[in-house]
Amino acid sequence: MENTARLSVFDTKKAIWYVAEGKSWVGPFTAYELAKKIESQEVGLADYVISKGATSWQRVCDTPTFARLTPKKPTLKEKSAPAPQVKAEKIWFLSLKSTQYGPYTEDEIRQLLSKKKVTASDYAWMHPMATWKKLCDIELFGLAKPAIERRASVRRPMVAKIYMADTRRVLVGVCRDISIGGLQVLIDPLPGDAGTHLKMNISPSGGKDFMPFVAQGEIVRILEDSRGFHFRFDELTKQAQNAIESYIRS
C-alpha cells in the first residue's frame, strides 16, 4: 500500500528527473512521480537517475532527494559473551563430633545446614584460616549466632545413667543436671545432632526415692566440646514429673 505521508514531501510540479533505462533514459518526472515508482519498486534503489542541471548520474540510494526512501542501515547489537562457568572448589572442612570431614564446596555446606546435618555452632576451616571457626562466625555463610538457652526451670545436679537405642547400637550416657523441662547429658559419641528426637531410659543413682523413668524429647543444643547435649522433654509421665520436682526441692 502506498505510503501517502512519506511521499507528500516530494515536489509535484517540476518535472526534472530522468531514469536510466539501458542505453537510454525515460522522463522527465517530478520528484513525487519518481518517488512513487521507487515505492512500487518499478524503479530500484540501484537504478541511476539524474536531474536537470546535474553533471553526472547517481544511484537512487545515493541521491539526497530520495534518501528518505532508502532503508536505514541496521544497528547490530553485540551479544554479550556468556559468563564462564566456574567450577565450585571443594575447599571447606568440617569438624563434627571430634572427627574431620571434607572437603566440601560452599553450596554443599549450605545444603548440610538446610538439612540440619550440621548447625551454626559446628566448626569449619579452609586455607588460609589460622584456626577453626564456628560456621556462625564465618561471614560468608551469613548465619545468626544461636540464641543462648535460657533455663526456664530450676536445675539441680544429678548422677544417673541414661540408656538410648537407635537402629544400630545402645548408647549409655551420664546425666549432669536435670529440671522439670529437660536435662544435660554427657556422652561420646553423640546419638545425633540438634533436632534429633530420642527416647531414653533414665536410671538415677538416688536410690528408692527416685525410680527409673522413660522420657521422650529432642536434642536442642550440642555442648561446645561435642561430648554431650541439652535435652528437652516432650513426653514425661506425671510420676516422673513429681519425682523430679521433689528431687529439686530436696
KEKE-3310 file (N, C-alpha, C; in steps of 0.2 Angstrom, whole numbers, plus 5000, padded with zeros to 4 digits):
npx = (5004:5003:5012:5006:5009:5023:5027:5022:5031:5038:5042:5029:5028:5039:5045:5059:5067:5076:5077:5089:5088:5093:5103:5097:5086:5072:5059:5055:5052:5042:5048:5039:5033:5043:5047:5035:5037:5048:5044:5035:5043:5046:5056:5072:5082:5095:5095:5100:5099:5096:5095:5089:5101:5111:5127:5131:5126:5118:5115:5099:5099:5110:5106:5103:5090:5081:5084:5076:5069:5077:5081:5087:5103:5105:5106:5117:5117:5129:5131:5132:5145:5143:5143:5158:5158:5161:5169:5164:5174:5181:5184:5182:5182:5174:5172:5165:5159:5171:5178:5185:5178:5177:5184:5172:5161:5156:5142:5138:5140:5130:5119:5120:5118:5104:5098:5100:5110:5122:5126:5124:5133:5143:5160:5171:5184:5195:5209:5217:5214:5218:5213:5201:5184:5167:5153:5144:5151:5158:5158:5155:5144:5134:5126:5115:5120:5118:5104:5107:5103:5090:5086:5071:5067:5071:5087:5095:5110:5113:5117:5115:5112:5110:5101:5100:5094:5097:5094:5106:5114:5116:5117:5126:5124:5128:5119:5120:5114:5097:5080:5063:5060:5070:5086:5104:5116:5130:5140:5148:5151:5140:5122:5115:5112:5108:5090:5087:5076:5073:5071:5073:5080:5080:5090:5091:5104:5099:5094:5079:5071:5070:5064:5069:5064:5056:5058:5054:5060:5069:5085:5092:5103:5120:5134:5149:5161:5157:5154:5142:5125:5111:5095:5077:5062:5048:5038:5033:5030:5017:5021:5035:5037:5033:5043:5054:5052:5051:5064:5072:5068:5072)
npy = (4994:5011:5023:5037:5048:5048:5051:5064:5074:5076:5085:5091:5097:5102:5094:5086:5075:5061:5044:5031:5019:5005:5009:5021:5033:5037:5049:5067:5066:5071:5074:5068:5059:5051:5046:5038:5028:5022:5018:5008:4999:4999:5007:5004:5005:5004:5009:5021:5039:5056:5073:5088:5100:5093:5086:5073:5055:5047:5034:5029:5026:5034:5047:5062:5068:5057:5050:5048:5037:5026:5012:5012:5009:4993:4992:4983:4974:4970:4954:4949:4940:4924:4921:4914:4897:4894:4882:4876:4875:4863:4866:4867:4861:4852:4850:4838:4831:4828:4823:4825:4831:4831:4837:4851:4860:4877:4878:4865:4864:4873:4866:4855:4862:4867:4855:4851:4844:4849:4862:4879:4881:4872:4868:4875:4875:4882:4884:4900:4900:4904:4897:4885:4889:4893:4890:4900:4911:4914:4925:4923:4913:4919:4917:4917:4919:4906:4907:4910:4898:4899:4895:4890:4882:4877:4869:4855:4847:4830:4813:4800:4786:4785:4777:4774:4770:4766:4761:4754:4753:4753:4766:4773:4786:4799:4808:4825:4837:4841:4846:4850:4853:4847:4840:4838:4830:4820:4812:4801:4793:4806:4804:4810:4825:4842:4844:4831:4818:4808:4793:4789:4779:4783:4781:4785:4788:4789:4780:4772:4782:4789:4783:4774:4781:4784:4794:4805:4816:4830:4834:4849:4857:4856:4852:4863:4856:4845:4833:4830:4835:4846:4842:4842:4839:4831:4822:4816:4806:4809:4804:4804:4817:4822:4816:4822:4835:4834:4830:4841:4851:4845)
npz = (5000:4996:5004:5008:5016:5017:5004:5002:5004:4993:4978:4967:4955:4947:4933:4932:4933:4927:4922:4920:4907:4901:4887:4886:4892:4903:4905:4907:4925:4939:4956:4965:4957:4953:4965:4969:4959:4964:4977:4973:4968:4954:4950:4954:4969:4966:4953:4941:4941:4936:4937:4930:4925:4933:4933:4932:4933:4946:4958:4964:4978:4982:4981:4988:4987:4987:4999:5010:5006:5006:5014:5032:5038:5047:5065:5073:5088:5099:5105:5121:5129:5135:5153:5160:5166:5182:5191:5206:5220:5231:5246:5259:5276:5289:5306:5316:5330:5335:5324:5308:5292:5274:5259:5256:5245:5245:5243:5246:5260:5263:5260:5269:5280:5278:5278:5291:5295:5299:5311:5315:5325:5323:5319:5306:5293:5281:5270:5269:5283:5300:5312:5317:5315:5321:5311:5312:5314:5303:5291:5277:5276:5283:5294:5309:5326:5337:5349:5366:5377:5388:5404:5409:5419:5436:5439:5445:5450:5445:5446:5435:5425:5408:5395:5378:5362:5345:5328:5327:5338:5356:5367:5381:5393:5404:5416:5419:5425:5430:5426:5427:5414:5406:5403:5405:5396:5396:5385:5373:5358:5351:5350:5340:5330:5334:5335:5334:5338:5353:5363:5379:5393:5409:5423:5439:5452:5465:5473:5481:5482:5470:5456:5441:5425:5410:5396:5383:5370:5363:5356:5359:5359:5356:5366:5368:5367:5360:5367:5373:5376:5377:5382:5379:5387:5379:5382:5397:5411:5423:5436:5435:5433:5446:5454:5449:5453:5467:5469:5466:5475:5487)
capx = (5000:5006:5013:5005:5013:5030:5028:5019:5036:5041:5039:5024:5027:5044:5047:5066:5071:5076:5079:5092:5085:5098:5107:5093:5083:5065:5057:5056:5047:5043:5051:5034:5031:5049:5046:5030:5040:5053:5040:5032:5049:5046:5062:5075:5087:5102:5095:5103:5094:5099:5090:5091:5107:5116:5133:5133:5121:5118:5110:5094:5101:5115:5104:5100:5082:5077:5087:5071:5066:5082:5081:5092:5107:5103:5110:5119:5119:5134:5129:5137:5148:5141:5148:5161:5156:5166:5168:5165:5180:5180:5190:5179:5182:5170:5174:5159:5160:5179:5180:5186:5175:5178:5182:5166:5160:5152:5135:5137:5139:5124:5114:5120:5114:5097:5095:5101:5116:5127:5122:5128:5139:5149:5167:5173:5190:5198:5215:5222:5212:5223:5210:5194:5179:5160:5150:5140:5157:5161:5154:5152:5138:5128:5122:5114:5123:5112:5102:5109:5097:5088:5083:5065:5066:5077:5090:5100:5115:5110:5120:5111:5114:5104:5101:5097:5095:5094:5094:5112:5118:5114:5122:5125:5127:5128:5115:5124:5109:5090:5075:5056:5059:5074:5092:5110:5118:5137:5140:5153:5149:5133:5117:5113:5113:5102:5084:5086:5071:5076:5068:5078:5078:5085:5091:5095:5108:5097:5090:5072:5067:5069:5064:5070:5059:5057:5057:5055:5061:5073:5091:5091:5109:5126:5139:5154:5166:5154:5154:5136:5120:5105:5089:5071:5057:5042:5034:5035:5024:5016:5025:5042:5037:5033:5049:5060:5051:5053:5072:5075:5066:5076)
capy = (5000:5017:5027:5044:5053:5048:5054:5071:5079:5077:5091:5088:5102:5102:5088:5087:5069:5056:5037:5027:5013:5003:5014:5027:5036:5039:5055:5068:5065:5076:5070:5064:5054:5046:5043:5033:5022:5019:5015:5002:4995:5000:5009:5001:5009:5004:5012:5028:5044:5062:5079:5094:5104:5089:5084:5065:5051:5044:5028:5032:5026:5039:5053:5065:5069:5051:5047:5045:5031:5021:5009:5013:5003:4990:4993:4977:4974:4964:4949:4948:4933:4920:4921:4907:4893:4892:4876:4877:4872:4859:4869:4868:4856:4852:4846:4835:4825:4827:4820:4830:4829:4836:4844:4852:4866:4881:4876:4858:4866:4876:4860:4852:4867:4867:4848:4851:4839:4852:4868:4885:4880:4867:4871:4874:4878:4882:4888:4900:4902:4902:4892:4883:4894:4891:4892:4907:4916:4915:4930:4920:4909:4924:4913:4921:4915:4903:4911:4907:4894:4902:4890:4892:4878:4876:4863:4853:4841:4823:4807:4795:4783:4786:4772:4776:4765:4768:4755:4751:4752:4755:4771:4775:4792:4801:4814:4830:4840:4839:4850:4848:4854:4843:4838:4839:4823:4819:4806:4801:4798:4809:4800:4814:4832:4846:4842:4824:4816:4802:4790:4787:4777:4787:4777:4789:4784:4792:4775:4770:4788:4791:4777:4775:4783:4784:4801:4807:4823:4832:4837:4856:4860:4851:4856:4866:4851:4839:4827:4830:4839:4848:4838:4845:4833:4832:4817:4814:4804:4813:4801:4806:4825:4823:4814:4827:4841:4833:4829:4848:4854:4842)
capz = (5000:4995:5010:5006:5021:5015:4998:5002:5005:4987:4974:4962:4950:4942:4930:4931:4934:4922:4925:4915:4905:4896:4884:4885:4898:4902:4909:4914:4931:4945:4962:4968:4952:4953:4972:4968:4956:4969:4982:4970:4965:4947:4949:4960:4973:4962:4946:4940:4940:4935:4937:4925:4928:4936:4928:4932:4935:4953:4960:4968:4985:4984:4979:4994:4987:4989:5004:5015:5004:5007:5021:5036:5040:5053:5070:5076:5095:5101:5110:5127:5129:5141:5158:5161:5171:5187:5195:5213:5223:5237:5250:5266:5280:5295:5312:5319:5335:5335:5318:5302:5286:5269:5258:5253:5242:5249:5242:5249:5267:5264:5259:5275:5285:5277:5280:5298:5296:5303:5314:5315:5331:5321:5317:5299:5291:5275:5269:5274:5290:5306:5316:5315:5317:5321:5305:5313:5315:5296:5287:5271:5277:5285:5299:5315:5331:5341:5355:5372:5380:5394:5408:5412:5425:5440:5438:5450:5448:5447:5443:5433:5419:5403:5390:5372:5357:5339:5324:5326:5344:5363:5370:5388:5395:5411:5417:5423:5429:5427:5428:5425:5407:5402:5407:5401:5395:5394:5381:5367:5353:5351:5346:5334:5330:5336:5332:5334:5343:5356:5368:5384:5399:5414:5430:5444:5457:5471:5477:5480:5482:5463:5452:5434:5421:5402:5393:5375:5368:5357:5357:5357:5358:5357:5370:5365:5366:5356:5371:5376:5373:5381:5380:5381:5387:5376:5385:5403:5415:5429:5441:5434:5435:5453:5456:5448:5457:5474:5470:5465:5481:5492)
cpx = (5004:5006:5012:5009:5020:5031:5025:5024:5039:5038:5035:5024:5033:5046:5054:5070:5070:5079:5083:5089:5089:5102:5104:5091:5075:5064:5055:5050:5048:5046:5046:5033:5037:5048:5041:5033:5045:5049:5037:5037:5049:5053:5066:5080:5094:5101:5098:5098:5099:5094:5093:5096:5112:5121:5134:5127:5123:5113:5105:5096:5106:5113:5100:5092:5078:5080:5082:5068:5071:5082:5088:5096:5105:5108:5111:5121:5124:5131:5134:5139:5145:5146:5151:5159:5162:5165:5169:5170:5178:5186:5188:5180:5178:5173:5167:5161:5167:5181:5180:5183:5177:5183:5175:5166:5156:5144:5133:5136:5132:5118:5114:5117:5107:5094:5097:5106:5121:5123:5127:5134:5144:5155:5168:5180:5192:5205:5214:5220:5217:5220:5203:5189:5172:5157:5147:5145:5160:5156:5151:5146:5132:5123:5121:5117:5117:5111:5105:5103:5096:5084:5077:5064:5072:5080:5094:5104:5112:5114:5115:5113:5108:5106:5097:5098:5093:5095:5100:5115:5114:5119:5120:5128:5126:5124:5119:5120:5102:5085:5068:5056:5064:5081:5098:5113:5126:5138:5145:5153:5141:5128:5114:5114:5107:5096:5082:5081:5074:5071:5073:5076:5083:5084:5095:5099:5105:5094:5083:5068:5066:5070:5066:5064:5060:5054:5058:5055:5065:5079:5091:5097:5115:5131:5145:5160:5163:5153:5147:5131:5114:5099:5082:5066:5051:5036:5037:5029:5023:5020:5032:5042:5037:5040:5055:5058:5053:5061:5075:5074:5070:5083)
cpy = (5006:5021:5035:5049:5053:5052:5062:5076:5080:5082:5087:5092:5102:5095:5088:5081:5064:5049:5033:5021:5010:5008:5021:5029:5037:5045:5061:5067:5070:5071:5066:5058:5048:5042:5037:5027:5019:5015:5008:4998:4995:5003:5007:5006:5009:5007:5019:5033:5051:5068:5084:5098:5100:5087:5077:5061:5048:5038:5032:5032:5031:5046:5057:5066:5063:5047:5044:5039:5025:5018:5011:5007:5000:4991:4986:4977:4968:4960:4948:4941:4930:4920:4914:4904:4891:4886:4877:4872:4869:4861:4869:4861:4857:4848:4844:4830:4823:4823:4825:4827:4834:4833:4845:4859:4871:4879:4869:4859:4869:4871:4857:4856:4866:4860:4846:4845:4842:4859:4874:4885:4875:4871:4870:4877:4877:4886:4895:4902:4900:4897:4890:4888:4891:4894:4899:4912:4917:4919:4927:4917:4913:4921:4917:4916:4912:4907:4907:4904:4897:4896:4892:4888:4878:4870:4861:4847:4835:4818:4802:4792:4783:4781:4774:4771:4768:4761:4751:4749:4754:4760:4772:4781:4794:4808:4819:4835:4839:4845:4847:4848:4850:4842:4839:4832:4823:4812:4806:4794:4800:4804:4804:4821:4836:4845:4835:4822:4809:4800:4787:4784:4780:4783:4781:4785:4786:4787:4775:4777:4791:4785:4778:4777:4784:4791:4801:4814:4824:4835:4844:4860:4855:4855:4858:4860:4845:4833:4827:4834:4841:4845:4841:4839:4836:4828:4815:4812:4808:4810:4804:4814:4826:4821:4819:4833:4840:4832:4836:4852:4852:4845)
cpz = (5000:5002:5008:5010:5019:5009:4997:5002:4998:4982:4968:4956:4945:4940:4928:4932:4929:4925:4919:4914:4899:4894:4883:4892:4897:4907:4905:4919:4936:4951:4965:4963:4953:4960:4972:4965:4960:4974:4979:4967:4958:4945:4955:4963:4970:4955:4947:4938:4939:4935:4932:4929:4931:4931:4928:4935:4942:4954:4964:4976:4987:4983:4985:4993:4989:4995:5009:5013:5004:5014:5025:5037:5047:5059:5074:5083:5096:5106:5115:5127:5136:5147:5159:5167:5176:5191:5202:5216:5230:5242:5257:5270:5286:5300:5316:5324:5335:5329:5312:5296:5281:5264:5255:5249:5247:5249:5246:5257:5268:5264:5266:5281:5284:5279:5288:5300:5300:5306:5314:5320:5329:5318:5309:5298:5284:5275:5267:5281:5295:5310:5314:5318:5317:5314:5306:5313:5308:5292:5281:5271:5280:5290:5306:5321:5335:5347:5361:5376:5387:5398:5411:5418:5429:5439:5444:5448:5450:5443:5441:5426:5414:5397:5384:5367:5351:5335:5324:5333:5350:5365:5377:5390:5402:5412:5421:5427:5426:5430:5426:5418:5403:5407:5402:5402:5393:5391:5375:5365:5354:5348:5340:5335:5333:5332:5332:5340:5346:5361:5373:5390:5404:5421:5435:5449:5464:5475:5476:5480:5475:5458:5445:5430:5414:5400:5386:5374:5363:5360:5355:5356:5360:5361:5366:5363:5362:5360:5375:5373:5379:5378:5383:5381:5383:5379:5391:5407:5421:5435:5441:5435:5442:5456:5455:5452:5464:5474:5470:5472:5487:5493)
residu = (MET:GLU:ASN:THR:ALA:ARG:LEU:SER:VAL:PHE:ASP:THR:LYS:LYS:ALA:ILE:TRP:TYR:VAL:ALA:GLU:GLY:LYS:SER:TRP:VAL:GLY:PRO:PHE:THR:ALA:TYR:GLU:LEU:ALA:LYS:LYS:ILE:GLU:SER:GLN:GLU:VAL:GLY:LEU:ALA:ASP:TYR:VAL:ILE:SER:LYS:GLY:ALA:THR:SER:TRP:GLN:ARG:VAL:CYS:ASP:THR:PRO:THR:PHE:ALA:ARG:LEU:THR:PRO:LYS:LYS:PRO:THR:LEU:LYS:GLU:LYS:SER:ALA:PRO:ALA:PRO:GLN:VAL:LYS:ALA:GLU:LYS:ILE:TRP:PHE:LEU:SER:LEU:LYS:SER:THR:GLN:TYR:GLY:PRO:TYR:THR:GLU:ASP:GLU:ILE:ARG:GLN:LEU:LEU:SER:LYS:LYS:LYS:VAL:THR:ALA:SER:ASP:TYR:ALA:TRP:MET:HIS:PRO:MET:ALA:THR:TRP:LYS:LYS:LEU:CYS:ASP:ILE:GLU:LEU:PHE:GLY:LEU:ALA:LYS:PRO:ALA:ILE:GLU:ARG:ARG:ALA:SER:VAL:ARG:ARG:PRO:MET:VAL:ALA:LYS:ILE:TYR:MET:ALA:ASP:THR:ARG:ARG:VAL:LEU:VAL:GLY:VAL:CYS:ARG:ASP:ILE:SER:ILE:GLY:GLY:LEU:GLN:VAL:LEU:ILE:ASP:PRO:LEU:PRO:GLY:ASP:ALA:GLY:THR:HIS:LEU:LYS:MET:ASN:ILE:SER:PRO:SER:GLY:GLY:LYS:ASP:PHE:MET:PRO:PHE:VAL:ALA:GLN:GLY:GLU:ILE:VAL:ARG:ILE:LEU:GLU:ASP:SER:ARG:GLY:PHE:HIS:PHE:ARG:PHE:ASP:GLU:LEU:THR:LYS:GLN:ALA:GLN:ASN:ALA:ILE:GLU:SER:TYR:ILE:ARG:SER)
# end
